[in-house]
Amino acid sequence: MERSVDIATGESVAFSYELAGLGSRFIAVTIDFAIQVAVTLVVLALLVWFGLSHQGAAAPAKPGAVYKFAVAVFEGLAYFAAFLLFFGYFIFFEWRFAGRTPGKRLVGIRVVRDGGFPLDFTSSVVRNIVRIVEFGLGFYAVSAVATLLSPMNRRLGDMAAGTIVVRVQRFERVVTLASLLDDANDPSGAFVRDLGESEREIVRRYVERRESLSIGARAPLAKQIADAVRPKLGASFAHLDDDDLLVHLARRTN
C-alpha cells in the first residue's frame, strides 16, 4: 500500500515524501546482502588459496601457547571483520552516501531523519545496531510485520533511531546557455559557499519533488525558497528564474 508523509520545515516550506514500501526495502536489503556474500566468498577464496600455497608450513604437532594465542587472535579478527562487513556496511554507506546503500541507490530509496533531515552518524549507528536484533528474529520477519503495521512504514531500527525510508524521485536537469557559462566560470561551485546545510537540503528536497507539483503550486514555492537563498549566493543569477535557479543549485550541492 502506498503511503506518504507531509513534512513542514522551520522555514514554513512543506514537502510530501512517498514512503518506501516493504517490497522495495526487501529488494534493497537483498541486493546489499548479495554484495556482502560476494565479498565474503572472494575473501574466503583468497584465504583458501593462501592456505594451499603454504601447505608446507604445517601446524606443530603439539601447539604451544604462542601458537594457540595467534590462532585465537586470528579467529577474533575474522569474527570482527564479518561483523563490520554485515553491519558496519550499512552504517558506512548510509552515513557517507546520504542515507543510501548500494541496494537502496539501485532501488531508488533513502533513509532520512524525522522532519526530512539528512541522516547523521548517530542515527545510522542506532538503526543498524537494532538491525542485529532484527536479523536474529527470523531474518527480519519481526521487522517486516512492524513495517506493515507502522503508519510510516518503520521497522524497529527506524523507530529507535527516529528515521524513515522514502523514495527518491529523480529530477531532470534544466540546462541553459547561462548555466553552462556559470559552470565554466565557477567550476568549484564557490557561489554556494554561504548556504547552510539546512538551506541546501531544502533546495534538494524541492528539486526532488518538483515534478510531482502542479505549475500553480511550484511557482510560489520556488519563489519562497529562491528569495531566501539568493542574498547568500556568491554570484548573481538574475538571468535565471526561481525554478531554474533551484535546479541549478541542486546540481552543485549534490
C-alpha positions as a printed Julia matrix, in Angstrom:
254×3 Matrix{Float64}:
  0.0     0.0     0.0
  1.36    3.42   -0.98
  1.87    5.79    1.92
  3.19    9.33    2.1
  4.2    11.77    4.8
  3.94   15.57    4.82
  6.88   17.43    6.37
  6.9    21.12    7.28
 10.31   22.77    7.68
 11.2    25.6    10.01
 11.05   27.93    7.01
  7.32   27.14    6.57
  8.03   25.11    3.44
  6.08   21.85    3.19
  7.15   18.73    1.33
  5.38   15.45    0.75
  7.51   12.3     0.65
  6.38    8.94   -0.65
  7.36    6.32    1.9
  9.28    3.28    0.7
  7.18    0.13    0.91
  8.13   -3.26    2.28
  8.75   -4.64   -1.22
 11.31   -2.02   -2.27
 13.06   -2.23    1.08
 13.26   -6.02    0.84
 14.74   -5.8    -2.66
 17.31   -3.24   -1.46
 18.43   -5.34    1.52
 18.59   -8.42   -0.71
 20.92   -6.6    -3.12
 23.08   -5.44   -0.21
 23.14   -8.95    1.25
 24.2   -10.35   -2.15
 27.07   -7.84   -2.25
 28.15   -8.85    1.25
 28.04  -12.56    0.39
 30.04  -11.93   -2.78
 32.73  -10.08   -0.82
 32.79  -12.89    1.77
 33.24  -15.55   -0.92
 36.09  -13.61   -2.51
 37.85  -13.28    0.85
 37.34  -16.98    1.64
 38.7   -17.93   -1.78
 41.8   -15.83   -1.13
 42.28  -17.46    2.27
 41.94  -20.95    0.77
 44.44  -20.05   -1.94
 46.84  -18.7     0.69
 46.44  -21.84    2.8
 47.04  -24.18   -0.14
 50.11  -22.22   -1.21
 51.59  -22.57    2.28
 50.88  -26.24    2.97
 54.49  -26.79    3.91
 54.14  -24.61    6.96
 52.05  -27.16    8.87
 50.85  -26.63   12.42
 53.16  -28.06   15.11
 52.32  -31.49   16.49
 51.95  -30.05   19.98
 50.94  -26.4    19.58
 52.34  -24.15   22.25
 50.81  -21.14   23.98
 52.06  -18.68   21.35
 50.53  -20.68   18.52
 47.19  -21.02   20.34
 47.2   -17.29   21.05
 47.89  -16.5    17.39
 45.02  -18.75   16.3
 42.68  -17.1    18.84
 43.67  -13.63   17.61
 43.1   -14.65   14.0
 39.66  -16.05   14.82
 38.76  -12.91   16.76
 39.8   -10.71   13.85
 37.79  -12.88   11.46
 34.63  -12.51   13.56
 35.19   -8.76   13.88
 35.71   -8.44   10.12
 32.48  -10.35    9.5
 30.63   -8.06   11.89
 31.99   -4.97   10.11
 31.06   -6.37    6.73
 27.48   -7.31    7.58
 26.57   -4.42    9.89
 29.26   -1.73    9.51
 28.49   -1.88    5.76
 25.07   -0.31    6.34
 26.38    2.3     8.78
 29.16    3.4     6.45
 27.1     3.68    3.28
 24.04    5.28    4.9
 26.2     7.82    6.74
 28.55    8.74    3.9
 26.14    8.49    0.95
 23.04   10.44    2.04
 21.17    7.52    3.57
 21.73    5.18    0.62
 23.47    1.82    0.48
 24.23    0.38   -2.97
 20.98   -1.58   -2.75
 18.93    1.46   -1.77
 20.53    3.5    -4.55
 19.61    0.9    -7.17
 16.02    0.7    -5.91
 15.68    4.48   -5.55
 15.11    4.87   -1.81
 16.99    6.58    1.02
 16.93    6.96    4.79
 16.21   10.37    6.33
 15.6    11.55    9.87
 12.21   12.66   11.14
 11.46   16.06    9.63
 13.18   15.11    6.37
 16.66   15.99    7.65
 19.74   14.16    6.34
 20.76   11.01    8.16
 23.58   11.61   10.66
 26.14    9.16   12.03
 24.41    8.61   15.38
 21.05    7.8    13.8
 22.7     5.39   11.36
 24.5     3.6    14.2
 21.33    3.26   16.28
 19.14    1.91   13.45
 21.81   -0.59   12.44
 22.65   -1.78   15.95
 18.96   -2.67   16.25
 19.36   -4.43   12.88
 21.43   -7.06   14.71
 18.42   -7.95   16.85
 16.1    -7.84   13.84
 18.39  -10.13   11.87
 18.29  -12.66   14.68
 14.49  -12.57   14.87
 13.76  -14.8    11.9
 15.86  -12.86    9.38
 13.86   -9.6     9.62
 10.5   -11.39    9.98
  9.51   -9.28   13.02
 10.7    -6.13   11.23
  8.55   -6.97    8.21
  5.48   -7.2    10.45
  6.43   -3.95   12.23
  6.85   -2.18    8.87
  3.44   -3.33    7.67
  1.73   -2.23   10.91
  3.56    1.09   11.25
  1.72    4.13    9.79
  5.09    5.4     8.49
  6.48    2.04    7.31
  9.08    1.97   10.08
 10.98   -1.12   11.08
 12.21   -1.47   14.67
 15.52    0.23   13.87
 13.69    3.22   12.37
 11.55    3.54   15.49
 14.63    3.53   17.71
 16.62    5.99   15.58
 13.77    8.33   14.57
 14.19    7.69   10.85
 12.02    6.91    7.85
 12.79    5.43    4.42
 11.49    7.42    1.46
 11.53    7.16   -2.3
 13.97    9.37   -4.19
 12.31   11.0    -7.2
 14.78   11.81   -9.92
 14.63   15.23  -11.5
 15.5    16.48  -14.96
 18.33   18.96  -15.06
 17.5    22.23  -16.75
 20.47   23.14  -18.93
 20.56   26.64  -20.37
 23.31   28.66  -22.01
 23.55   30.77  -18.86
 24.0    27.71  -16.64
 26.71   26.37  -18.95
 28.54   29.7   -18.66
 28.19   29.54  -14.89
 29.7    26.04  -14.93
 32.67   27.28  -16.95
 33.25   30.42  -14.88
 32.79   28.81  -11.49
 33.76   25.13  -11.67
 34.43   24.95   -7.93
 30.85   25.79   -7.02
 32.11   28.54   -4.74
 28.92   30.56   -5.22
 27.1    28.23   -2.8
 29.69   28.57   -0.04
 27.44   30.7     2.17
 24.43   28.38    2.03
 23.86   26.46    5.24
 23.2    22.73    5.26
 19.51   23.26    6.06
 19.14   25.6     3.05
 20.95   23.15    0.77
 18.67   20.36    1.96
 15.56   22.47    1.29
 16.81   23.15   -2.25
 17.49   19.44   -2.81
 14.09   18.45   -1.45
 12.32   20.98   -3.65
 14.06   19.71   -6.78
 13.38   16.06   -5.85
  9.66   16.82   -5.53
  9.18   19.47   -8.22
  7.9    17.05  -10.86
  5.07   15.98   -8.55
  3.94   19.61   -8.04
  1.47   21.39  -10.26
  2.67   24.52  -12.04
  0.4    26.61   -9.83
  1.95   25.15   -6.67
  5.53   25.03   -7.96
  5.95   28.73   -8.81
  5.11   30.26   -5.4
  7.1    27.57   -3.57
 10.13   28.12   -5.81
  9.87   31.88   -5.26
  9.73   31.48   -1.49
 12.86   29.32   -1.41
 14.74   31.36   -4.04
 14.06   34.62   -2.19
 15.65   33.07    0.9
 18.82   31.81   -0.84
 19.55   34.5    -3.45
 21.02   37.01   -0.95
 23.51   34.36    0.23
 24.87   33.41   -3.17
 28.37   34.47   -4.11
 27.32   35.31   -7.67
 24.42   37.0    -9.43
 21.85   34.74  -11.06
 19.3    37.32  -12.11
 19.19   35.67  -15.54
 17.67   32.51  -14.02
 14.09   32.35  -12.85
 13.36   30.88   -9.43
 12.79   27.3   -10.55
 15.85   27.22  -12.83
 17.98   28.67  -10.05
 16.98   25.97   -7.57
 17.6    23.2   -10.1
 21.0    24.71  -10.86
 21.87   24.92   -7.15
 20.79   21.32   -6.59
 23.23   20.19   -9.27
 26.06   21.93   -7.45
 25.14   20.79   -3.94
 24.76   17.07   -4.72
